[in-house]
């Protein structure tokens, strides 16, 4: 197969992916080999490939392809998450378009429609992962709601309940009034919004006053509507202003409810009045204060229903005019917030905010304008309400202890190590995990209630009925489990658990998990807890946490900013290989990645460079190698390149073992571009075109072997172009994806390395001198060697052809150079004097160089002066100061280079 003149990624990528998948090459039969296992974080069934997916999956694919090439039974588990909220929203949205709603159907009918949608439209992202080149085991693709996973989820719930590790409790949750369900912290997006800060008087009851005679306590809030459910006012126990009234009562003006002033360190004496109104049923901090004050969760007042409309509290003190109002203004209609403010104002309990207008006159306002960090549901799009409700909880504190120990003892290695501190901090302060959701799509909780509210938890309704007794009427809990509950079982549930399968025995624990740091707590930590609880072993031996892909300016990507990058668009423009290599080269441990289209384009150029190098080899009779080990070589240049392969393979293996993706990518990049393409192929041209047939034959064999090693080592990063080149260079008995990782079985030849590295330094220095002196690169020159020896003379003799053809140095002499202008180059202690007569107009060149030097020095002086000015450094934008520093360094380096060139002219 002859390579096309131009490299076109689109022409090869789909073809090769279909070939790999159809032949089952992502999971070859290797039951007798060492297993290596990773699981893919299951993307949402509703999802599309975003740039974060591209990074995460590229890194995983690099590792799994590398391990597969090393001959292991490499399993990359793939599947999708049922994405409870997102999927139900998609299907309900489609229903709305047909003037239908979920409640027009029974629960079973609706769930059936979701399954229909999943079969017809779900899983778009799996096609997109194929475009990226992900070599996953599609033949065993899993789904968090498939039959096997459903069995695993039910068993885990039942077993945890029976062990006292799952329980039902009344606590505050993040409630989404639009979706009418509890949601996780990950599904809450905090946004700065313009709001108000109101100050109110809360009158002390029974004629009590503060020490200063004041008969009220001042409180402030951004959510005045919540005073309908206030149950206390908190002050700091050491705050002298309020010590005398701790334990005394407040009478809330609107509800008439009486509650106490309590001492609690949550109140900060330095903030505002130092007093805080406490609404335990609608604020997470207040909930904890309420518990410390002695309120049981069942006693805490709830003033809102599931749609965030005001309902009556259990003490019946909310005035009738509030019942049914939304919590705040919506669709132009005032809500409870607005009515509370107006009534408190009318009653004389609003403390106005006073500001001054442009004329210096004082003006009163109902509230102080504030920018408020406001939580929104990422899907419902409305303000989240802390809501007191009965939910199911996992005792995360108990489950966390073995996971903490596993990291501390080294059973789980976290990379980078800097994330260990975060792991410990979160796990040691972990809160109960709310796992119930008020949805129809998902794993329905296997719990049944009798008429008295007693709970029966079982795998099936029949088992629950057996527990309750034949004549007891049971109703199943309508809630479903949090999506993260099922995905926490991914490392073992996907391998067949609770059945003791062969895959489970071979592939658990997994070897590695690659994950974004942003789901460390929501997924990674929970997998560790559940894996240890049910398998009695850690789920994976290593956890690699990568950063985020940010916009080019370092800001977070968001649709509202319009700076989101579509990875599929980049693939269309530059090819999947280029995008993958960019992700690897930019992935540095502990750092985020800044998106840069130019660098992606640069890696497309890298692929083109390799393509053209392969075409050169093809044209010159260089083809596929017949050996895994390095071929015999006598010529220094061939011994040198074999040594370079050995060093590259060792560095690459170490970098991948250490999960240093940037180092790995840069290792193979520089070997391919710098050593092989730029130098080796240039240095062997005289050998290929010379009269020494033995030298030419040896060189073709070595060059073919080296190209093979490049293709194999580059394959994990750039799978498509490498598979194409693998087959193009000659007949192969197997595909590259299942080829063998390099095993040169060769030593590093220090003598050959020294000689060829010297050759490269000499040619490079000659080229640099020509550039500095404005001598055309093709100009042939002679060199007079000073401070040389017999060994150097022999080296020059051996490399005379390369020095002439590549370095354009046609003659060498150990005699003194003739009088006149010369350029002098020092390499490894010897001086090479290059006569310039006839090569350059000395006077004109001196004038040009001096003029350029003067300009560079002038610019450097100007930049130095600007940077020496404190006003500029302190007041200019940081990027402007940084640019000035970089420009100064460039100009100083340029001046130094020009001065050296002038010195060479004498």
N, C-alpha and C positions, 0 to 999 in steps of 0.2 A: 504494500500500500504506500503510495507516494504522498507525501505531505503537500497540502495546498500551499500556495505562495503566502496567503494571508491567514492569520489566526482568527477564527470566528467562533467565539464561545457558544453562541446560540446553535451552531450547526452540530455540536457534539454533546452538549450537556443532557438534553432529554434522551437522546439515543443511548448514551452509556448508562443513565440511571435505570431506564427500562430494562436494559440488558442485565445489569446486576440483580435487580429485583426479580425478574422472571427466572433467572438461573438459581435463585436462592443463595446468592453469595454473601448476603448480609449475615447469615447464620449457617456457615458450612458445618457439615457433620464432623465434629471433633470431640466426641465423648471421651476419648482417651487422652485429651490434652488438658493442661492446666486451665481452669476456668478464670475468666475475668468478667466482672459484671458491673454495669452502671444502669440506673433507671433514669428515664427522662422525666423531669417535672411535667406532669400531664397538663397540656394546655386546655383551656376551656373549649368545649365542643362548639361554642358560638364564635370562637376567636379567629383572628387573622394574624399573620406573621408580622410582628413589629420588630424594631431594631434590637430590642432587648432579647427577644427570642433568637434572633440571628446570632448574637454574641454567645448566648448560653448554649445553643445547639452546635455551633461551630466548635467550641471548646470541647464539648463531649465527643463530637465526631472525630476530632483530631486524636483524642486519646483512644477511642475504640478502634479506629483504623490502625493506629500504631500497634496496639496490642494484638489485633488480628494478624498483622504482618509478622509479628513475632511468634506466630504459630499457636496462640492461645484460643481456647473456646470462648471467644469474645461475644458476650450477650449484651445488647443495648435494648432494654425493655422500653417499649413505646405504648402509649395509650392516650386517652383523652379523659378529661374531667367532665362530669355531667353538669357542672356549673349551675347549681340550683336556681339562684336568683336570675342570672343573666338569661338562661334558657327559658325560664317561665316568662320573663318579660318579652322575649322575642316572639314566642308563640301567642301571648296575649295581645301583643301589638298587631300581629297578623289577624287575629280575631276581630280586633277593633276596626280594622279596615273593611271587614265584612259585616260590620254592625253587630258583632257578637261579643259576648264577654264570658269570662271563665265560669261564672256562676250559672250560665245557661246550661251547663253540662254537669253531670255527676263527676266526682273526683276521678273515677275510673275512666270515664270517657275523655276527660281532659288529659290525663296521663297518656292514654293511647294516642291522642293527637300529638303530644310532645314526641313520643317515639316515632311517629310518622314523619314529623319534621326532621328529627335526627337522621333518619334513613335517607331522606330526600335532600336535605340542605346542610346538615351538620358535618363537621369535619373538614371544612375548607382548609384549615391550617395544615392538615396532614398532607395535602397536595403541595402546599407551599414549602413544607419541610423537605419534601422530595426535591423541589427546585433548588434548595440550598445544598443538597447533596448528602443529607443525613442518612447514614447506613444503619437504620434501625431494623429490628426484627419484626417487620410488618406481618409476617406469617402468624405471629402470636400477639397481634395488637389487642390491647385491653381497653376496657371502659369502666369507669368507677361504678356504673350501674349494671354491669353485665352479671350473669347468673353467679359466677364464681366470686366476684367481689361483693355481691349482695350477701352471699352466705357468710363471707368473712366479716363484713360489717355487723351483721346481726349477732354473730357469735361474740365479737369483741364487746358489743354493747351489753349483751346478756352477762358475759363473764365479768366485766367491770362492775356491773350492778350487783351481781352476787358477791363480789369481793368488797363491796362497800365503796367503790371508787367512782361510781356514777350515782348521782342523787338528784332529787327535784328540790328546788329552793326558790324563794322569792328574793330577787335581787334586782339592782338596776342593770339595764342593758342599753346598748345603742339601738334605739328604735327608729325605724324609717317609716314615717306616717304615710308616705306615698305607696310603699310596697306592703305596709302593714306587717312587717316582720322585724325580728331582731337581726342585726348584722354584726360582722366582726370589725375589729379596729382597722383591718386592712381595707375594708370597704368604706371607710370614712375618710373624706378629704377635707382638710381644714383650709379655709379660704378667708383672707382678710376682707371684711365688709364694713361699710359705713353704718354705725349704729349710735346708740345713745346710752348715757350713764346717768341714771336718776338717783336723787338723794331724797330720803323720806324720814319723817319723824315717826318712831314707834313709841307710843306713850306707855310709860310705866303704870301699872295698875295699883289700885288701893292707896293712892296718894304718895307713893314712894318717889323719892327724888335722888338724883346723884348728889355727891358731896357739894357740888357747886350750886345746888338748888334746881338744876334742870330736871324737868319732869318727863323727859323722853330720851331715847337713845337714837342717834342718827345711824341709819343704815343706807347702803348704796347698792344698786344692782343694774345689770343690763337686761334683766328679765323680770320686770315688775309683775307680770302675770302670775309668777310662781308664788307670790305672797298669799294666794288663795289656799296654798297647802303648807304654809310655814308652820314649823313646830318648835322653833327655839330661836334665840339670838345668842351667838357665841362671842365671848370676849376672852382675851388671853388671861390666864390665871394670875400673871404678875402685873397686869395693867392696873395701876393705882386708881385710875379714873372710875373703874367699874367694880372694884372689889366689894364695895358695900352693897351692890345690888345683885351679886351672884346668888342665884336661887330665888330671886324675886321674879314677879311675873310681868309680862307684856300683855296688853290687850290690843290685838290686831284690829285696826279701825274698820276694815270692810267686813270681815267675817265675824268679828267679835270673839274670835278664838283666843283663849288665854294660854300662854306658854311661858316657859321659864328662860331666864338668862343663865346660860351654862358657861362654865370655864373650859376652854379647849385651846390647845396650842395652835390649832389651825388659824385662829384669828391673829393677825399681825398688827401689833400696836402702832407700827410705823406707817401703815397703809390707811388712808382716809381717817375715819373716826376710830378705827381699831375694833369696831363691832361688825359682825357679819350675820345677816339673816340666814336661817338654816331651813332648807327645804329637802329633807332626806329622800323624798320620793321622786325628785327631779334634778338631782345634781350628784355627781359621783363623789366629790369631796364632802358634800353635806351628808351623804349616805353614811360615810365613815364616822363623821361627827355624831350623827344620830345614833349609831350603834354604841359609840363611846358614852353617849348621854343616857343609854339604857333603853332605847326604843328597839323592839324587835321589828324585823322586816315586815311582818304582818300588820304591825301597828302604824307603819309609816303611811302618810296620806298620799293618795294618787288623785290628781285633779283633772287628768286628761284621759280620753279614750284612745283607741288604736289609731284614730285619724287625727289626733292632736286637737280634738275639740273638748271644751270644758265639760266635765261630768261632775256629779255630786261626790264629795268626799264621804268617807264612812261615818264622819261625825255630823254630816248633814248641814254644815255651816256655810257652804258656798251660796250666796244670794241667787235667787231664781233667774235674775236678769243675765247671769253669766252662763247658765247651762246651755250648751249647744254652740256657743261662740267658738270660733277658731282661736288658737292660742295667741295669734297676733294678726295684724292686718293682712288680708289675702284677697286678691282680685278686686282691690279698691274698697273692700268692706272692712270696717274696723273690727278688731277682735278683742279678746280679753285684755291684752296689754294696754290698748288705748283706753278702754273703759276704766281699768284700774288707775291709770295715771290721772284721768279726769276726775274720778271720784275722790282720790286722795288729795287732789288739788282743791276740789270743792270743800272737802272736810278740813282743809287747812294743814294737811300733813305733808304736802310736797315742799321740799326746800329748793327754791329756784337756783339755777346756775346763773351767776352774774358775770357778764363780760363787758368790755368797753367797745363802743363803735368808733368810727374813724375820727369823730369829733371829741373823743375822750369821755363821752357820756356813758354812764353805767346803764346796761340793758339786761333785763331779766329774761331767762329762757327756762322752759320746763326741765331741760336736761343738758348735760355737757356732751357735745359731739365726741365720739370715740371711734377709732378703728378697732374692730373686734375680730379676733380669730374665731371663726364660726365653723362648726362641723357640718358638712353636707354628706348625704349618701351619694356614693359615686355613681349609682344607677338610678335611684329614685329622684335625685336632683333637688331634694328639699332639705331643710335644716333638720338634723338629727335631734331627737328628743331623748334625754335620759329618762327611762320609763321603768317603773316598778312592776314586775310581772313574774309569774311562775314560769320557770324554764328548767331544762335539764342541764346539769353541770358535771364536768369531770373534775375529780380531785387531782388537779395538776401538780399541786405541791408534793404529794406523795409520789406520783409518777416521775417527777423531776429529779428526785434524789439519785437514783441509779444513773441517770443521764449526766448529771453533774459529775458523779464519780468516774464515769467512763472517760470523760474529757480530762479530768484531773489525773487519772491513772495512765493516760496515753492510749487507751483502747480505741478512742476516736481522736484522730489527729486533725486539728483545724488549721487550714492554710488560707490566708496568712495567720500567723500566731496571734497577731494583734486583736483578732476577733474573739479570742478566748475570754478576755476580760468582759466583753459584752455578753457572751454566752452565760458566764457565771452570774453577772449582775442581774440579768433578766430571769434566769432560772431560779436563783435564790430568792427572788422577790415575786415569784409567779403568782397569779391570781387564779381563782377557779375558772375553768374554761366552759363558757356557755355553748352548748352543742345543739340546741334545738332552734329550729327555724319555722316560721309560720307560713309554710308554702305547701303546694301539692306535689311539686316535682322534686324528687329526692328519695333517699332511703327513709321510709316511714319508721318512726320510732316503735320498736317492738314492746310497747307497754299498753296495758289495758286497765281501765278503772271500773270498779263496781259502783253501785249507786251511792255508797257511802264515801267514795273517793279513794278507797284502798287501791294500791297499785299492784299489778301482776306483770312481771317482765318475763318473757319467754321467746323462744325462737319462732313459735307458731301460735296461732289463736287457740288451737287444740290444746297445746301444752299450758297456755294461760288458763283456759277453762278448767283443765284438770286441777290446776293449783287452787282455783276459786271454788270449785264444786259445780256439779251439773246444773243446779237450779239457780245459779247466780248470773244475773244479766251483766254482760261486760260491754264496754264501749272503748274502742281503740283510740289512743292519743292521735289527734289529727296532725301533729307536727312532724316535720322531717328533720334529719340530721344535717348539721353544718357540713358543707362540701369538704372542708378540711378534715373532717373526721374520717371520711373514707380514704382521702389521699394520704393520710398519716399511715395507712396500712400498705402503701404502694410497694415497699421493698420486699415484703413477704406475701402479701395478698395476690400480687401478680404472678407469683411463682407457684400458686396452687393451694396455699394455706387456706383453710385448716387441714386439707388433705396433706399427708406427708409424701409429696411427689419427688421424683428424681431431680427435677429442676430446683426445687426448694433445698434439697440436700446439697446440690452442687453449687448453687449460686447465692445462697444466703450464708453469711452476710455478704452484701455487695462490697466491691472493692473501693468504690469512689462515688461520691455525690458531688456534682457540680451545680451550684445554685447561686442566684443573685442574693446579695446580703439582705435585700429588702423582704425576703420571705424566711429569714433565719428562724424567726419565732413561730410564724404561722404554719410552716411546713416542716422545716428541718428539725427543729426541737421536738415537735410532736411525733415525727417519725422515730426519733431516738427514744422517746418515752414509750411509745407503743411497741417498737421493735424489741426493746429489752424486756418489757412486761410479758409479751406473748412468745417470743422466741428464745428468751434468756440469753441473748447475744445482741451486740450492737448491730444496727442495720447496715452500716458501712464503716470501713476502716479509716477512711479519710473523707473530710468535708472541705471542698474548695469553694470559697466565696469570692465571686468577682464583683466588680463595681457596676455602675450604671453607664449607659451610653448617653452622653450629653450632646447638646447642640455645639456648633463650632466655637461659640463664645463661652462655653462652659456652663450655660444655663440649662436647667432641666427642660426636656422636651415636653410640650403640651399642645393640644389642639388649639387652645385659646390663643397661644402665642404664635401659632402658625409655623412652628419650627420642627414639626415632626418629620422624620425621614422615613420614607417607605423603602424597606430593604428589597422588595421585589422590583422597584424602579431602578435601584442600583444594579441588581442582577441583570435586568434588561439592557442597561447601558454599558456595564463593564464586565458582566459575567459573574457567576457564583464564585468561581475560584478567586477572583480579585477581591471580592467582598470578604470571603473567608480569610484570606491572607491578611487583609487589613485588620480584621478583628483579632487575629492571633498576634500580629506584630504590635498592636497597640495595647494588648491586655497585659498590664503590669500589675503585679500583686499590690493590693491595697490602694489602687488608684482608679478613678473613673476614666472613661474614654471620651475624648472629644471627637465628634464626627468631622471628617474631612474628606470631601469628595475628591480632592486633588490627590490625596494619598491612595484612595481606591483606584483612581486612574493610573497612578504610578505603579501599582501592583498588577494592573492589567498590562502595562508596558513590560513589566518583569516577565509575565507569561509570554508575551510576544517575543521577548529577548530569547527565552528558552526555546520557543518554537523555531525561531530563525537559526539558533545554534544547532538544533536537531536537523534542520534542513541542510545546513552546511555539512554536518556529519554524513547525512544520507548521500549528498552529492559527491562526497569524497570517499565513498566506499566503507564508511564506518557504520556498523549495524549492531544488532542485539548481541549481547555477550552470551557465552556458553557456560560461564562458570559463576558460582557464587563467590568463591575466593578470588582474591586479586590475582591477575595473570603475572607471569614472570616478566620482569622488565630489567633492561640493562642501561638504557639511556637515562641520564639525570632528570630530564624533564618528565619522563614517565614515572620514574621512581618518586619524584617530587609530588606529582599529582596523586599517586596512590597514597602517599603519606598524608596528603591533605584530606583525602577521603576518610582515612582512619581517624584523624583528629576531628573531622566534622561529625562523623558518626558517633564518636565518643561524647562530644559536646552536646550533640542533639539528644542522645539518650539521657544524659544527665539532666538537661533542661526539662525534658518531658517528665522524667521521674520526679523532679522537684516542682513540677507544675509551673515552670517559668515559660509561659507561652511566648512572651516577647523575645526572650533569649533564644528559644528554639527556632522561631520564625527568622530572626535575624541571622542565626547561624547558617541555616540552609540558604537564605537569600544571598548573603555575602559570598559563600562558597560558590554558588551557582553563577552569580553575576560577575564577581571580581576575579575569582581564581580560575574558574572553568571557562566562562565565555570571554572575558577580557584578556586573560593571559594565556591559559593553556592552549586554547584554539589558535591564538595568534602565534605562539611559540612553536607549534607543531606544523604550521603551514610549510616552512622550508623542508621539514622532514617528509611530509606527504608528497611534496612536489620535487623532491631531490632524486638523486640517482641511486641511493642506497636502499635497495629493495627490502633488505632485512629490517632496517630502521623504520621504513614505512609500514611494513607488516606489523611489527611490534606496536607501533604507535596506533594503528587502526584497532588492534585488539584492546589495548589499554583504554583508548578513547571511548570505544563502545562499552567497555565495562564501567568506566567512570560515569558515562551518561546514564547507564542503567541504575547506578547507585543514586544519582541525583533524582531520577524519576521515582525510585522507590522511597527515598527519604522525603521527597516533596509531596508524595501522594496523600498523607494525612491532611495536609493543608490545602492542596490543590488537586482534588481527586479526578476531575474531569480531563484536564489537559494531560495529566500524567498517564491516565489510562489510554488516551488516544495516542500519545507518543510511544508508549510501551508496545502497542501493537503495530505501530507504523515502522518501528525500527527493525522489525524482523519477525519471523515465525515464533510463536510462543505456545507452550504446552498448557499454560494456565493464564487466567486474567491477573492483572496487577493487584486488584483488591485482595487476592488471596496468595500473592507472591510471598517471597521470603525476605525478611528484613536483612539489611546488609550484614555480612560477616566476612570482612576482608581477609582475616587470618594473615595479616601482614604487620610487620613492625614499622615504626616511623624511621625513615632513612634520613638521619641527621645530616649526612654528607650531601645528599641530593637536595635536601631542603635548603641547606646553607648556600649551595651553588645557585639554585634557581632564584632564591630570595635575593641574592646578590645581583643576579641578572635583572630582576624586576626593578630593584632599587636604582641600578645604573641607568636603565632605559627610562624610568620615570623621571630621574633627575635631569637627564638630557632633554626630555620633552619639556620639563618645567623651564629649563634655561632658555630653550627656543621660544617658548611663549613669552617669557619676560623680555627677551631681546628682539621680539617681533620677527623671528626667523621662521619662514614657512616650514611646517612640520615635515614635509617630504624632503627637505634639504639634507643631502648626505654630508657627513662631516668626518674628520679624522680626530683621533685622540692620542695625546702623548701622556704616558703613564709615569707618574712620579711616586716614589716610595712603594713600588711594587716588588714582588719577589717571583721566584721561579714557579711557585704554585699558582700564583695569579696569572702568570703567562700561560700556563697549561689550561687554566680555566677559560681564559679569553680565547684560546685556540679551539677548545671544545665547543664554545658557544659562538664562534665567529659567524656562523650562518644566521643565527637568531639576532645577533648584534647588528648585522648588516641589514637583514630583511625587515626586522621589527624595530630595532633601535635606530636605524639609518646611520650607524657608525661603521663606515666601510674599511677603515684602516686603523690599526693600533701600533704604536711605537713606544719603546722604552727609552728613546733618545729625547734630548732636551727639545722643547718646542721652539720654533723659530720666533724671532722678534716680532712684535706687533700685538695688536689687541687680541685677547683670548678670553674665553669663559672657563672658569675652573669649577670642577665638581668634585666633591669629596665623598667617597663611598667606602665604608669599612676601612678607613685609615689610609687608603690610596687616593692620590689626587689625579684627576683626569683633566688635562689641559686641552681645550678645544680651540684651535686657531679660528679667528672670525673673518680673516681676510677673504673677501669674495662672498661671504655669507650675509653680511650686513653692512650698511653705511654707518660707520662708527660715529661720526660727528652728528649725523642726523638722529641716530638712535639715542645718543647721549642727550641731545636737546629734547627729544620727546620724553625721555624718562625723567629728566629734571623738571620739565613742565608739569608732568603728571605728579611727581613727588611734591612739588610746591603746592599744587591744588589739594592733595590729600592732607598735607600738614596744615594747610589753612582751615580745611573743614574740621580736622581733628581738634584744632585749637578752639574753633568756634563751639563745637560740641562740649569740649572740656570746660569752657567758660560757662556755658549754660548749666551744666551739671554741678558746677561749683557755686551756683547761685541758689541760696536756700529758698528763695521765693518760688523758683521753678520746681525744685525737688519736693517742696512741701505742698504746693498749691496745684500743680499740674496733675492731670489724671495719671494714675499709676502706669497705665499702658503707654502713655506718652513718655514718661520717665524711662521706662524699660526699653522703649524703642531708641531713645537717645543714647542710652548706655550701649546697646547693641551696635548702633551706628558708629559710635566712638571706637569700639573694639575693632570693627571692620576697617575703619580708616587708618587706625594705628597699624594694623596688620598689613594693610596695603602699602603704607609708607615704608614699613620695614622691608617688604618684598621689593619695592622699587629701589630702595637704597642698596639692597644686595645686588640687584641687576646692574646698577651703576658701577658698583665696586668691581663686578666681573669684567666690565669694559676697560678697567684700568685708568 
